[in-house]
Amino acid sequence: MEKLARKQIQALTPYLSARRIGGEGDVWLNANESPFDNEYQLTLSQLNRYSDCQPDSLINAYANYAGVNADHVLTSRGADEGIELLIRAFCEAGEDAILYCPPTYGMYAISAETFGVERKTVPLTADWQLDLPAIAENLDRVKLVFVCSPNNPTGNVMKRSDIVELLEMTKDRAIVVMDEAYIDFCLEESCVDLLAQYPNLAILRTLSKAFALAGLRCGFTLANPELIQVLLKVIAPYPVPVPVADIAVQALSEAGRARQKYQVLEITVNRAYLQAGLSQIPGVTVYDGWGNYLLVRFPDGDALFKAAWDAGIILRNSPIENAVRISAGSRAECEKTLTFIRNFYQSLIS
């Protein structure tokens, strides 16, 4: 059967998500999930009817949360579908390209490769910021420039002045796609206010992280109405199941947003606890994180990752040498992880 697949698919290495990698344990800090398991009420009625393509209640609820007009919002099956919609809508296979800046989220490349679209890379600078001169030199045939902020896996935010310069650079040439999957942990760093000034800006959002709804698969694209209308041409007829819209609207209600704000604060405190504790271990470097995770460089990252894995503490290895990404989970999970890492390095010394 594989011989019948398109050549790009035959050569494709799929994205190794946390769930695909697997693992067995009682501490899961590998997927940047929320430790909070919130409850919702479902009526489970009218399931015999198709859902609206873009349910008004959901669109209006997220528009209110994001501070934009409803015609600037599109909802999809997670932000990952938003990535695919943008590539399908704006890139001709075999002609156009996307550009992204590693180390960063791997699905930009996978989605482009799936559709036969060229991938151009301009690595981040030594301090993990945009290399604007190099981007300017590589914009030929580029339709989409993906920028993740806070960046996954490094955790840093991109300089606002650089984002503005990038938007100016790509005017009438390409769309800048700001992936703000983790922006709810630092809303003051969002680019949402730039939508009014730059029609070539699209912003990806999700309920998976700060709203503790990773299993719901509900994401959003924020953009000017003209861009949204283009995406509506290629989106599936019924992308949002009725129960998904129902739960998402509850999460975005006044009560749901109050709960989210409290939980974000607690996760941020746990992240700071992890950072402070890990920073005290000799030879360990902890990078500042603005999302719900930290990138940590160890003397031997692979050895630490495997030892934790064997102990049932599932972390996430990264493409950065000797670096491991650790989600900020519950306080109990963070304490257990920190204790294990301390003991691991203490055993090497003694």
N, C-alpha and C positions, 0 to 999 in steps of 0.2 A: 504493500500500500504506500510505503514511503516514496517509492519511485514515481508514483502518480502525483505526488505533491509538487507545488511550485519549487523551482530551484532555490529561491530564497529561503523557503521553509525547510527544505532538506538540509541546508547549511546552518540553519538557525539554532543557536543555543538558547533555550528558554530562560527567562528570568527566574532565578532561584529565590523565591519568596521564603520567608521564615517558615511557613507551613510546609512548603515542598522540601526544605532541608530536614525538617522533622526534629527529632529529639524526644527524650523522655525525662521528666523531672517534675518538680513542684514549684520551681521558680522560673517564670518565663519573662525574660527581659530582652527579647530579641526582635520584637516586631513593633516596638513603639506603641503598644496598645495601652489603653487606660486601665488602671487596676480596679476601677469602679464598675460594678455590674448593676446598672439602674433598672428599675422595673417600669413597665408601661402597660397601659390598658388597651386592649384591642377588642373591637366589636365583632370582627370577622364576618361582617355582613356584606352583601353585594359583591362577593367574590366571583359570582357568575358573570360579572360585567368587566370589560376591559377598563383599565385605568386611563385617565387623561394622559396625553403625552407629556404635558407640563402642568401638573395640578396647580390651580390658582392658589389654594391655601398654602401649599409648600413654597411656591415661588414668592408669594407675598411675605411669608414668614421669614425666609432667608434674606429677602431684599431689605426688610426692616432691620434684621440683625446686622447686615453688612453696610447699611447706610446708603443704599443705592435705589434707583427706581426699579420696578418690577421688570421692565423691558430690558434691563441690563443683566438679567439672570437666566441661566439655563441649568436645569438639574439633570444628572446622569447617574449611571451605576458606578459610583465612586469617581474620584478625580482621574483615575486611570482611563476611564472611558472618555473623559474630556480630552486627554492627550490624544487618543486615537481619533476622535472626531475632528480635532484641529488638523491632524496630519492628513486624514482622508479628504477634508474639505479644501485644503489649501495647497497640497503638494501633489504634483503629477509624478507618477512612478517613472523612474528612469530619467527624469529631467530635473526635478527640484531637490533641494536638500534641507535638512534641519541642522541646527548648530546647537551644541550644548557644551558645558564646561566641567569636565571631570576633575576631581572625584565628585560625583553627584548621583542622583537617582537613576537607576538602570533602565527604567521602562521607556524613557525617551528614545533610546537607541533601539530597544526591542520592538517597539511599536513602529518606528520608521522602517526597520528592516523587514518587518512583517508585510508592509505595503510596498516594498521595493523602492524606498526613498533613501537617497544617500545620507549618510551621517557624517557631519564635520565636527571635529572636536577642537576646542581651544582650552587647554588646561587652565585651571585657576592659578593665580600667582602663589608665591610661597606663603603668604598669609591668607590664602583661600578667598581672594577677591577676584573680580572680573579683570581680565587682561584686555582692556578696551582696544589698544592699538592692534593686537593680534586678531581680535574679533573683526575690526574694520577691514583687515586684509583678507578675511575669509568669508565675506558676505556674498560672493558671487553665487547666484542661483539659490541662495538661502531664502526660504519663505518663513521659517519659524525659528526663533532663538529662545531656547528654554533656559530659564534661570530659576534655581530653587533657593528660596530664602524664607526662613532658616534652611540652610542647605543640609541635605541628607547625603552623606553621614557626618559631615564635619561639625554641624550644629551652629555655625556662625550665620549672621545676617549680612546681606550685601549692602554696600554703601549706597545710600539713596542718591547721592550725586552721580554715582556711576550708572545707576538705573536710568536716571533722567538723561544722561549723556547717551546711553544705549538707545533709548527711545527716540532721541533726536537723530542719531546716526541711522536708524532704520526707517525713518519716516518715508512712506510711499514705496518702501522696498520689502519690508518684512514685518511680521508680527512678533512682538516680544511677549512671551508667555511666562508670567511670574507664577511659579508653583508655590502657593502659600498654604500647603497642607498643615504646617505647624504654626501658622501665624497667630492662632488663637492664644498662644502662650506669650505673645508679645505684639498685641494688636497695634501698638504705637508705631511699629515698623512696617505696617501694611502700605501697599501702593494703591489702595482702592481710591484714594482722592485724586490720583493721576488719570483715572478713566475719563474725567471730563475734559482733559486737555489733550490726551493722546488716543486717537481712534485705533492706533496699531498696538494697543495694550490689551492683553487677555490675562485674567487671573484665575488660577485653579484653587478651589477650596474643597474641604471635605468635613464630614461629621465623624470620621473614623477616630480622630485623635482626641481633641479636647472635649468632644461631646460623648466620648465613650461608646461609639456606635460602629466599631470596625466591622462587625458582622452584618450590619444593615446594608452596606454598600450604597451610600448616598453621597454624591458629590455635586459640585457646582462649578460653572464657568461664569465669571463676571466679565462683561465686555460691553462695547457700545451696541445699540440695537441692530445696526446693520450687520455686524459680525455675528451676533446671536442668530439672526435670520439665516445666515449662511449655514451655521451649524445645524439648525432645525431641518435643513434639506437632507442631511445625511444621518441624523439620529434615528434609532429604531422607533417603530410606531408607538410602542408602549414601554418605555424604558424604566418607568418607576412603578413597581407593584403597589397595589392599594395598601397593604399593611406597612410597607416601607414609608409611603407618604404619611400615613397616619402617625407612626412613631416619630418620624422626623418633625412633624408639626408640633407634637407634644414636647419634643426636646427643645424646640425653638420658641416655645411659649414663654411668657414672663417667668413662670415658676421654673421651667426647664433651664432657662438662661441663668437664673439665680443659682441653681444647683451647679451648673457648669462653671460659673465663676468661682464658686467655693472649691470645687474639685481641682480646677486649674491652679488655684493658690496652693492647695495641699501638694499637688504633684511638683510644683515649683520648689516648695520647701524640701521635699524629698530629693529632688535633683541637687539642691544646694548641700544637703546632708551627704549625699554620695560624693559630690565634688570635694567637699572639705575633707572627708575621710580618706579618699583615694589619694589626694594631693600630699598627704602625710607619709605615704609609703615611698621609701627611697627608690629612685629609678623610674618612678611612674609619673607620667605627664598627663594632666587632665585639661582638655581644652574647654574654653567657655562655651556653654550651650544655651541656645535660646528656645529650643523646643522642649520635648519631654524625654530627652535622651542626652547622653554625653559620649563624646569620642575620647577614648583613653588609650594612650600609648604605653605599652609595657616593654620591659627588657626582651621578653620573648612572647609576643602576642599569641602565636599559634599554640604554644605550650599552655598558656593560661586559659585560652579558649577551650582546649581539649580537656584540661583538668576540671574546669567548671562544668563542662558538658557531662563528663563522667560522674560528677557529683550531683547531677540533676539540676544544675543552674544553667539555663540555656541563654546564652548571650549571642551576639551577632558579630561574626568576623567581618572585616572590611577590606577594601582593596588597598588601603594605606598600610604600609609595612609596619608590622607589630602593633597595629591599632585595632581595638575592639570597641564596638558600639554597645552601650548599655542603656536600656530604657529606665526611666525613673518610675518604678512601680510603687507598690504600697510600702509603708515604712518597714514592715516585717520583711518584705522581699529585699529591700535595700540593705537592711541590717544583716541579713543572712549572706548576701552577696559580698558586702564589705568585709565581714568576718572571714569568709572563705578566702578572699584575695589576700588579706593580711596574713592568714595562717599559711597560705601557699608560699608566699615569699619569705616568711619567717622560717619555714622548713628548708628552704634552699640555703639560707644563711647558716642555720645551725647544723 
